[in-house]
């Protein structure tokens, strides 16, 4: 029980890029695209039955043929530069039924991922997620970066289009990264491995939409490309952005004019410390309107 | 002790009648982590054991402080050639009594402790130039006698107010008494405007006491250099800002500040002192 590894590739100076689903699927979309882009091979998996409730049963002729659990797979790719190891989890293990990992199962899974990283000689881990930010969906997402060691701050500062928590208005360098994309940073730190979480921005009013936000994924992909020394093709993500832009626009158009007027202010927020264009009360009203809109749409489908 | 998955012994080392010093990562003036740092570097301490965070912390992600992801740690460190064990830890969020029992079980079984000292900072409404005196709270008359030989205030009266809770150090001290382990909480004043940064002067006060009492043979070079650096930095701040200088001068003359003045001093000192290597 635990981890099954099918192959034993000799990896040189590998880096692990790990991700689980989260807000707007920003991280998982970026990491999975990167995995496909480099054509990484399957390496192994974490046995899921210990962590998850099954998601599918196959019964044929009255006989149970199979029971399917969310996948948690490792992949690898040998490259001319740093070799790559990927971990992609389809779900976060949770003990309270929430969307994000927590508790002993989450800690155990994070340790299993780090076990594999250590086994193949990784000294650095990247995780990815979303940063809910006061931005407009027509603007470029930036990437919030959080390392698990202060020695890495200078390096992450050098990545283009990134910001630290201390550069975000009102945060003063503090915050939380919920779920396994955050927890893995902590577990890596405990075990002496460097780790960096890269989080693509998602507009505050979009993070509740039941659709992905590829613009945030593109920003993450670009940062990972630089960090890993990889040439990134953005064609696939650009096509998704086009599609999601039109979906978001169609929802946006249905918003009441006064809400749209508030949200339009975000177009002019160009830096991380804006002159507070939207109050907490405004934010609450906007989210309520969007929620109403989706409930209405769901009823008519 | 009850063997659990929570405690992991990493290095076996023989101890006999050792002293346990408990330091918390969450402390005013970063007292706990800094004292741990001075002691472990100065005495070449090594990690002996750790307590797993499972069951004691939420593990639903990580917190970020000063741009860097944090993770709860709870470890025992042993100092070569000295009968000293340090327990450096985050304060648990859950199952406090279970956590305390793991610490004390391990300390008795593996490190054969004879006494326990916890350290904490208390907010001083005065200036950083004021004389600091350590206050002690003991759990036995014998410990009171032991500490009477030092420059320590040992006759404090205090009761938790309605809206407050006892400190975790008090909780440990009580649990130690129930096991007949003599112990003391050592409280050192930290000026309120250094609460969020660092206060090496307060650290030195505690280390001096531990050094003298436990005969550790500490070299004070590092802490002295940090005190000098902080004092120079505060002097620069005072030269550049007559307003802040005025506030500190008032405190030095034993005059109080208004709430607004106090808040400004805390905020500005935090901004100005952060970024120095001391923080």
Boltz contact constraints between the chains, C-beta under 6 A:
constraints:
  - contact:
      token1: [A, 102]
      token2: [B, 60]
      max_distance: 6.0
  - contact:
      token1: [A, 104]
      token2: [B, 54]
      max_distance: 6.0
  - contact:
      token1: [A, 106]
      token2: [B, 59]
      max_distance: 6.0
  - contact:
      token1: [A, 107]
      token2: [B, 54]
      max_distance: 6.0
  - contact:
      token1: [A, 107]
      token2: [B, 59]
      max_distance: 6.0
  - contact:
      token1: [A, 146]
      token2: [B, 64]
      max_distance: 6.0
  - contact:
      token1: [A, 146]
      token2: [B, 69]
      max_distance: 6.0
  - contact:
      token1: [A, 147]
      token2: [B, 68]
      max_distance: 6.0
  - contact:
      token1: [A, 148]
      token2: [B, 69]
      max_distance: 6.0
  - contact:
      token1: [A, 150]
      token2: [B, 68]
      max_distance: 6.0
  - contact:
      token1: [A, 164]
      token2: [B, 67]
      max_distance: 6.0
  - contact:
      token1: [A, 165]
      token2: [B, 64]
      max_distance: 6.0
  - contact:
      token1: [A, 165]
      token2: [B, 67]
      max_distance: 6.0
  - contact:
      token1: [A, 166]
      token2: [B, 67]
      max_distance: 6.0
  - contact:
      token1: [A, 173]
      token2: [B, 66]
      max_distance: 6.0
  - contact:
      token1: [A, 173]
      token2: [B, 67]
      max_distance: 6.0
  - contact:
      token1: [A, 174]
      token2: [B, 65]
      max_distance: 6.0
  - contact:
      token1: [A, 175]
      token2: [B, 64]
      max_distance: 6.0
  - contact:
      token1: [A, 176]
      token2: [B, 61]
      max_distance: 6.0
  - contact:
      token1: [A, 176]
      token2: [B, 63]
      max_distance: 6.0
  - contact:
      token1: [A, 177]
      token2: [B, 61]
      max_distance: 6.0
  - contact:
      token1: [A, 177]
      token2: [B, 62]
      max_distance: 6.0
  - contact:
      token1: [A, 178]
      token2: [B, 60]
      max_distance: 6.0
  - contact:
      token1: [A, 178]
      token2: [B, 61]
      max_distance: 6.0
  - contact:
      token1: [A, 179]
      token2: [B, 61]
      max_distance: 6.0
  - contact:
      token1: [A, 182]
      token2: [B, 61]
      max_distance: 6.0
  - contact:
      token1: [A, 182]
      token2: [B, 62]
      max_distance: 6.0
  - contact:
      token1: [A, 183]
      token2: [B, 61]
      max_distance: 6.0
  - contact:
      token1: [A, 185]
      token2: [B, 62]
      max_distance: 6.0
  - contact:
      token1: [A, 185]
      token2: [B, 69]
      max_distance: 6.0
  - contact:
      token1: [A, 186]
      token2: [B, 62]
      max_distance: 6.0
  - contact:
      token1: [A, 186]
      token2: [B, 71]
      max_distance: 6.0
  - contact:
      token1: [A, 189]
      token2: [B, 71]
      max_distance: 6.0
  - contact:
      token1: [A, 190]
      token2: [B, 71]
      max_distance: 6.0
